[in-house]
Amino acid sequence: MANINSIHSVCNSIIQFLHNAYEAYPVPEGDPGTTMQDEYPCTFRVLSSGELDPSIDLGTSLSLYLYRVLINEHVRSQPVARNSSDAPLPLSVDLHFLISIWADSAAAEQTICAWAMSQLHQHPIMDVSSLTEEGGWRNDDVVQIIPAELSNEDLMRVWDALAPDYRLSLSYIARVIRIDPEDSATGLPVVATRYQYEEKTD
């Protein structure tokens, strides 16, 4: 389980993984030593709704936008095995996000898209070694990245609610992020009680 920074940690971890892999990925049938970053220079970033502004030039980039957070129905009532039976249940959530490609050429847009899909297909599991530290992850924490079943209508609704024009996008779900309940030691404050002693009389 993790802390309340875990949602942001997952988003950052995915982007960092893709950025590092892109920097080292060789261009297919290219000159030896030439990487994707050399062929199609690209930046990687996590975007908030406020940063999806058509006046901002993102250049050639790959972005991750978290558009929905849902409680996971399958494990919401399952305790953690290492905890006692009366321990508070963790909050278990799934993250629904879009990976979008911003580019001025079809070659760059489509090549980066295919590359990103391939990377997430080959590396669908993130463990503590690939998750950023601010999430407070434990050694047995694992996050799975899977393609999302998002219809064209639902996809268009997401983009209609945003300011920029539609960009080529991939929909994924990160599951399951289990957020630790608050420490019981930080619960209700102690209420002081005053005692008074008197001599017992017959």
N, C-alpha and C positions, 0 to 999 in steps of 0.2 A: 504494500500500500504506500501511498505518497501523501504529500500535503497539498494545500490549496494552490500552490504554484504548478501543480502537475499538468494542468491543461495547457498552459503556456509552454511548459517544458516539452511536451510531446510535439507541439507545433514547431518549436525551435529545433528539436532533435531531427525531425523529418527534413527540414530545410538544410540543416548543417550536413546531414548525411548526403543529400542530393548534391549540395555544393562541393563537398570533398570528392565525391565520386566523379562529378563532371570535370573537375580540374585534372583528374588522372586518366580519364577515359580516352583511349586512342581513337582517332577518326578512322572509321572502316575504310580500308583500301587507300588510306592517305599516306603521306610521307612518314617514315619512322620518327617517332618522338612527337608527332603532331597530335594534340589533344582536342577534344570537343571545344574547350575554352579558346583554343587558338583559331579554330574554324568558325565558331559562332560565339563570340564573346557574350557572356550572359551573367546577370546578377540574380541572386536568389534572396527572397525576402518573405517574411510573414506580414500580411497586411490586415489592418482593421477596416471596418466599414468606412470610417472617416478618411482613410487613406486612399480609398477607391474614388479618386477625384479625377474627372476627365482633363482638368487643367494641369495635372502632374504628368510629366513625361517619364514613363518607366523604362524607356529604351527597350532593349532586348532583355527580357527577364522572365523568370519563373516565380510565380507567387503562390502562396498558400493562404487561403481565406477560410476561416472557421465560420460557418453560417448556421450551425445548429448543434446543441448539446442536449442529448436525451439520456434519461435514466435507463440503464440496461435492465430489461424486464426479467431476464433469465437468472441473474445472480444478485438481484437487489435484496433478497432475503437470506442469502447464504452467508454465514459467518466465516471468518478466516480461520483456517484449521489450527494455526498456532495460538489463537486467542481462546480464552475461557468461554464457556457457553453463555455466560451472562454479560459478556463484553458488548458494548454498543456496535451495531453493524456499520460497516463502511459505506460510503456513498459510491455507487458503481455507475459510471457514465460512459457513453459512447460519443465520440467526436465526429461530426459530419463536416467534411471540408472539401473545398474545390482547389485543385491545382490548375492554374491558368498560365498560358503561354502568351507573352507580349512580344511581338516581333513585327518588323516591317516587311519581311519577305516570307513567301510560302515555304521556301526551303528551310529557313531557320525555324519557323513555327512548327512545321511538321516533323523535322528531325529531332528537335528538342522534346516534342511531345512523345514520339516513339521511344526515345531514350529514357524519359522519365517513367513511362509505363513499364518498360523492361526492367528498370532498376527496382521498382516497387514490387514487381512480379517475382523477381529473384530474391529479394530481401524483405519478406513480409513481416518479419518478427524483429522487434526492438527490445533488447534486454537492458539491464542496468549499465552495461558497458557502452551502450550507444544512446542512452538518455541523459540529458543534461542534469547537472547536480542540483539545480535549484528545486527540482521536483521532490527531493527527499526520498528517492526511491530506495527500496530494500533489494537485497541480492536475488530474491526470487520473483521480483516484479517483471512482468512481460506484457508488452503491448503489441497487438496484432493489427496490421494494416491490410484492409481488404477493399476491393472495388465495391462501390455502392450502386444499387439499382435505382437510378434516378431517371425518370422519364423526361423526354424532351420538354413536356409541358412544365414539369416541376423545375427543370433547369432554367427555362425561360422566365419563370416566376422569380427565381432568385436574382437573375440579371436585371429583370424589370424593376426590382426594388433598389438596384444600385445605379450609380450615376454613369459609369462608362458604358460604351457599346460592348456588345457581346464579344468575348475572346474565346478561342479554343480552350476548353476546360475538361478536366478529368475529375470525377467525383469518387471519394474514398471515405471509409469509416475507420477510425482508430478505436479499438476496443481491447479489453475493458480497462478503464482507468478507475482504480479503487482508491478513494480519498479517505484518509484516516479520520475517524471522529475526533472531537476535541478530547484532550487528556482529561480524565476524570478529576485529576488534581486541580484543574482550573474551573471546577464546577461552581456551585453556589457558595457564596461567602459564609464564613462561620459566624453564627449569631452568638454574641456574648450572653452568658447567663450569670446572674448574681445570686450567690448563696448566702444565707444568714443562719447562724448557729445560735441556739438558745439552750440554757440549762434545763434539764428535764426535772419537772416538779412532781411530787407524789400527790 
